[in-house]
């Protein structure tokens, strides 16, 4: 079974996770102001996803 997993892993390209993409995007910030703005975008995106799923948000 493990050899089948290895074959499939080699056939399917590896994509970075959303967290890895977010961290890379944050690392591209040129200064603290831009970093904070990007963090706010990610925070809003996360809150919107929670609202869409029906989860409660604690403030």
C-alpha positions, 0 to 999 in steps of 0.5 A, a space after each residue: 500500500 505504501 508503494 501506491 502512495 509513493 506513486 500517487 504522490 509523485 504523479 500529483 504535483 504538490 501545491 502549497 497549503 493556504 497557510 504557506 501561500 498566506 505566509 509567503 504573501 505576508 513576507 513580501 511586505 515592504 514595510 510594517 504598514 503594508 504588513 499590517 494591512 495584509 494581516 488585516 486582509 487575511 483577518 477579514 477573509 478568515 472572519 468572512 469564512 467563519 460567517 459563511 460557515 455559520 460559526 460564531 466569532 468572539 471579539 
